[in-house]
């Protein structure tokens, strides 16, 4: 289902719709996460790396529902990525390198809640060369995959 490279020691928990849940161990302890590729990606680019959305749990670090995006290019410095769920719930995300994150835990929780109740998520960003991109993700299976990741990490 996913063409992204997952860590060699990541254990597949479940494939649900367009989302996949994994569990792995790293230097901080157990990490559980869900990920998905966009169903559609647009932009006037010649080359682009892997693109995916991730929601991560790191219980040993007291991190739950951390939302991030890997965009396959370096974001333009000083720009935000914008995620919209079902066209009406908008989330501004800070960028660094090829990744974007919500600004705080409260935003993570609000975004995950919207993703659970949503059907589609659109993420817009600008590359370091000024190329504007639009990535569209299906949210089908998100809730089931997230539940499996939370259970595997002992999160209620």
N, C-alpha and C positions, 0 to 999 in steps of 0.2 A: 504494500500500500504506500508506504513512505519511501522516498528515494534518499532521504537525508541519512547521513552517517550517524549512527548511534554509537555510544561508547561500547567497546568490546565486551565489557563486563555487565552491560545493561540487560536485565531480564525482561522479556516481553510479558506484560500482565494481561492486556486485552486489546483487541482491535474492535473499535465501536464506531460504526459509520465512517466518518472521515478523520477520526482521532485515534491515537494509539497511546496506551499507558505503559510506562516502564518503571523499573526499580533498579537501583544500582548502589554501590558503595563507593565513596571517595574519601579523601583525607578528612572530611568533616563528619563522616558517618553515612547514614542511609539517605539517599536522595530518591524521590519519586517524582515523576513528571509525565505530562501528557503533551503530545505534539501533533501538528498537522501541517501539511503543505497547502498553499493556496490552490483553489480550484481554477483560478484565473489570475494571471499577472500581466500587467501592461506597463509600457514605457518604451521610449525610443533609445534603448540601450543595445550595444553590440554584444556584450558579454556580461553574464551575471551568475553568481554562485548560487548555492543552495538557499532556499527561502523557506522559512517555517515559523510558526507560532508555538510558544512553549508556556506552560504553566507548571511551576516547580514548587515542591514541598521539601524543605530541609529541616526536619524536626529538631535536630541538635542545635541549629542556629535560630530556632523559633521563627522560621520562615514558612509561611503557608500561603498558597495561591499567588506566588510571585509571577507576574505576567511579563513576558519578554518576546521580542521578535528578532529573528536573524534575517537580514535582508538581502544578503548576497552581493552587497557593495558597501563601500564606506559612505556613511551619511555625510552631508555637508555640515561642517562645524557650525555650531550655533543654531541649528535648525531642530525643530521638533517633528516627530512623526505624529500623525493623527489617525486614531482608530475610531471607526463608527460602527455601531452595532444596530442592525435593522434600520439604518438611515436616520435614527433619531437620538441615540445615546453616544455622545462624543467624548473621547478620552485623549488628552494631550500626553505625549510621551517624550522623555528626553532621549537623546541619541549619543552614542559614543562608538566610534569604529563602525562595525557592521551590525550593531545591536541597538535596540530601543527598549526602554522600560518605563513603566508608570512612575510617577514622582514619589509615591508613598504607599504605605500599606492600605490606607483608606481607599485610595484609587484602585489598588489591586482588587480589594474586596468588591467594590462597586462594579468593576469591569467583569470580574468572574460571575457575579450575580447576573449582569446583563447577558453575558455569554450563555449562561445556563438557560435563560429564557428566550434567547434569540435564535434566529435561523441563519443569519449571514453577518460577517464582519468584514469591513473594508479598511485597509491600512494604506495610508498615503505617506510618502516620504520623498526626500530630495537627495540625490547622490552628491558626492564631492565635486562632480563635474557639472552639477546643475540639472541633471536628468530627473524629471518627476516620474514617480512610479505609483501604481495603484495595484494592490494585491487583495484579492477577494477570497475569503475563507468560508467554507460551509461550517456551520456549528452542529451539524448532524452527528450525534454520538458523543458530543463534548461532555455532557453530564455523566453519562455512563463511564467514560474513560476517567474522568476526574474522580468519581466515587472509588474506582478501583485503585487509583494512585493514592488517594487519601487513606483507604483501608490498609494498603500495603505499608504505609508509613505510620499507622496508628493514629491518624488524625480524625477527629469526630466532626 
